[in-house]
Amino acid sequence: DLVQRDEARKVSRVIKRALDIVASSMALLILSPIFLAIAVAIKRSSPGPILFRQKRVGQYGVPFTFLKFRSMRSGNDSQIHREYITRFIAGNVDSGVYKITEDPRVTRVGRFLRKISLDELPQFLNVLRGEMSLVGPRPPIPYELEAYDIWHRRRLLEVKPGITGLWQVNGRSRLPFDDMVRLDLRYANAWSFWLDIKILLRTPRAVFSGDGAY
């Protein structure tokens, strides 16, 4: 019985990885004109690189370089976010919102990109490289991980981090952190190919509604 479960997990991982490779490759090809337009808009709006690179913590605590389109001014101080996210994880933020709603570091173009999650598109490269999956928990910044309770850390063990997930299609950034983690763990326990498809199909609606995005 244990052998059968191990075999089933191996097959599941192969199926999930195959979906990641096919879908991310297609997305990068189809969306390449949008990538180019965003790159031009970022360059014209503020000085600095097009891509924002940040160290994140992946499955089993393995670090990797997380990619986004730059939505903030270059050279800004991360201390604002560090203080905010530490209070949010501890449940000490009245707004109950995962992201800072009026972040002064965000550019005008960046605010538009964030509103419909276009800043997240370069993460298809992270998926293609095997560092992330299309669906899974969001990968934390190392200082976020430092603020986790012990049970929060389980979200780093069960599955690879993802671009979208259960909590993104159930309120995006408006859920308390503990509820986000519970949804991530529920996803890991209930994973199936069809659950991934269902979440992926629900993601565009969550994105274009703009609810909970800042």
Order of alpha helices (4+ residues) and beta strands (2+ residues): alpha-alpha-beta-beta-alpha-alpha-alpha-beta-alpha-beta-alpha-alpha
